[in-house]
């Protein structure tokens, strides 16, 4: 989870590969109307996001028992709660970074449908993980492999699983 440009797709794909599970990119779950709205520089509202969250949740639910990694902004607590209603044992990785770091990253990915002009609205919407949410917050300004390893190490310690079965 994290704002646009935090590295969710990159880290998610690397984490899925490390765990040997499928990866789903939340951008692929958006209906065309959402993409058009964001491309036009208009922030999505909760009504726009609800069917998108349900589609992501269904993808997670279909992988219950076998595992999967999905990237999703999940900026608000209720978005995460909605996802957990489909996948109660989901563990979140919050990719956190300063506005400056994220803006620099966004500038290096031309052609993405999410314009940098919406970054401020993402930070305004962001509700960080709360103490009762299963997850880990990491600074994005470090190598992807270090982020993946920190998550696997933290999850393994708290779940009691071995690295080969971390899901």
Secondary structure, DSSP 8 states (H G I E B T S, - for coil): --STTSSHHHHHHHHHHHHT-EEEEGGGGS-HHHHHHHHTT----HHHHHHHHHHHHHHHHTTTTT-EEEE----SHHHHHHHHHH-TT--EEEEE--HHHHHHHHHTSTT-SS-GGGHHHHHHH-----TTS-EEEEESSS-HHHHHHHHHHHHHHHH---GGG--
